[in-house]
Amino acid sequence: EVQLVESGGGLVQPGGSLRLSCAAFGFTFRRYAMSWVRQAPGKRLEWVSDINSGGGSTRDEGSVKGRFTISRNNAKKMVYLQMNSLKSEDAAVYYCSGSGYWGQGTQVTVSS
């Protein structure tokens, strides 16, 4: 069974950092590009970052460039999103996606 399980969300103050993790199960992880997407309340799903299968190429949405870093560990079947300098507008449910599947999401709240 394919599963993507996110973790690492929580409450952080503006300017703070969080590291999201996504564990992959049930598919050949190393063959697939992976993405992080987010959805804020009342807003559309928004692509945040993606990384190719080997981990050597990444792309970031404009508003997170220089603040967020996507990475992966194919041996551990994990993908990460390091989020620094968090802003209130980064608050959302963050989803890990790959191989056509989605995780259940992890909530990120940015508030003082």
Rosetta blueprint (number, residue, H / E / L):
1 E L
2 V L
3 Q E
4 L E
5 V E
6 E E
7 S E
8 G L
9 G L
10 G E
11 L E
12 V E
13 Q L
14 P L
15 G L
16 G L
17 S L
18 L E
19 R E
20 L E
21 S E
22 C E
23 A E
24 A E
25 F E
26 G L
27 F L
28 T L
29 F H
30 R H
31 R H
32 Y L
33 A L
34 M E
35 S E
36 W E
37 V E
38 R E
39 Q E
40 A L
41 P L
42 G L
43 K L
44 R L
45 L E
46 E E
47 W E
48 V E
49 S E
50 D E
51 I E
52 N L
53 S L
54 G L
55 G L
56 G L
57 S L
58 T E
59 R E
60 D E
61 E L
62 G H
63 S H
64 V H
65 K L
66 G L
67 R L
68 F E
69 T E
70 I E
71 S E
72 R E
73 N E
74 N L
75 A L
76 K L
77 K L
78 M E
79 V E
80 Y E
81 L E
82 Q E
83 M E
84 N L
85 S L
86 L L
87 K L
88 S H
89 E H
90 D H
91 A L
92 A E
93 V E
94 Y E
95 Y E
96 C E
97 S E
98 G E
99 S L
100 G L
101 Y E
102 W E
103 G L
104 Q L
105 G L
106 T E
107 Q E
108 V E
109 T E
110 V E
111 S L
112 S L
